[in-house]
Amino acid sequence: MQRKEKVSMGESRNRRAGILLGGMAVLLALFVLSACDVERRKSDAELGLNAQQSAGRKLYDSHCDRCHEPYSTRGKKGPGLKGMFQHKYLSLSGLPANDERVTDIIRLGRNEMPGYSQTLSAPDVQDLLAYLHTL
């Protein structure tokens, strides 16, 4: 009888190990599939950016990227900015999607977004706008 109990306990361990491995495989598959939406960051040259747009991209990376996805309509804290100038109106505010309104938002801020009038110079804002037009 003791021999049978040991076999049963061994089978039980094997079943638990199989279930654990199966669960880990499912989690790994979910992780891999969730990362499929992430693309490799393209270089300025691959994006065809000129010098002004490239300077704007650097400003974007240091001031905007933490809250806004550049190449997605999915947002982080703020809205995603892909194609923002291809629409007549901005997605959240409903303001016209033009340089004047976007400049106002950058300089003065909006809702939870801080204003950057004390941080970015007028040429910086122009560089940033040039980059935003490429999205």
N, C-alpha and C positions, 0 to 999 in steps of 0.2 A: 504494500500500500504506500509506503513512504516513497518508493521509486516512482509511482504514478503521480504523486503530489509534486515531486521535483520536476517531472516532465511538464506538468500543467503549469507550474510557476515559470518554467523556461519558455513555454509557448506564450504565456501571458506577457512576459518581458519582450519577446519578439514582436507580438502584436502592438504593444505600446511603442516600441521603437519604430515600427512601420508607420504607425499613425503619426508619430512625431516627425519622421522624415517626410511623410506625405504633406503634412501641414507646412513644414519648412519649404517644400517645393512649391506649394501654392503661394506662399508669401513671396518667395523669390520671383515667381512668374508675375505676380501683381506689381512688384517693384520694377521689374524690367519693362513691363507694358506701360506703367505710368511714366517712365522716363522716355518713352518713344516720342512724346510731344516736345522734348527738349532737343534743340538743334545746336550744332557746333557754332560758336560765334564766328561770323565771317569777318575778314579783315576789311579795312577801308577800301583797299584796292578791289577786292571781290565785290564789294557793294557799289563800286564805281564812284566813290565820293571824291569831290574836289577838295581843295585845301580848306575852304570855309566850312563845308559840310563836315569834314574831318575834325576841325576845331570844335564845331558844334556837338559832334558826337562825344568828344572828350568832356565837354561841359555837361552833356546829358548823363554820361556815366557817373560823374561826380555829384550831380545835384538832383537828377530826376529818376534814375534807374531804380533806386530803392523803393519807389512807390508806383512807378509806371512801367509796364512791359512795352518795349519799343516795337517789336514785330509781332504783336498779338493784340487782339481786341479784348482778351482776358486781362483784367486788372490785378494789381496787388492791392495796395491801400487806395490808390487812385485808379482811374480807368486806363485800359490799354490804349496805346496811341497809334496803332497800325491804321494807316489810311485816314487819319484825322482830317487832313486837308482835302480829301476826296469826297467829303460829305458837305452838304450845305450848312449844317449845324453841328455843334459839338455835342457829343453823346449825353453828358450829364447835365450841363447847364442850359442847353438849347440856344446858346449864343451863336452868332454866325461863326463859321469855321474860316476865319481870315486872319491875316498877320496882325491887324490892329487888336482884335479881341484876344488872341492868344498872347500877344505881348502884354496886354493889361493883366491877364491871369498870371503870367510869369512874374511880372514886376510887383503886383499888388497881392497876389495870392487869392485863394477862394476856399471857403469852408475850412477843411482841415489842412489845405495846402498853404505853406508859408509863402510870403512874398519874397522875391529875390532882388528888389530894387537896390538894396544896400550891399548886395553880394556880386551881382552881375552888372557889368557896364553895358552901355547901349550897343557897342560892337559885339560884346558877348551874346547879347540877346539876339542880334542879327545872325550870328553864327549858329546859335541854337535853333532859330527859326529855319535857317537853311537846311539843317539836319532833319528837323521835324518834317519838312516837305518831302524828304526821301522815304519816309515811313509808309 
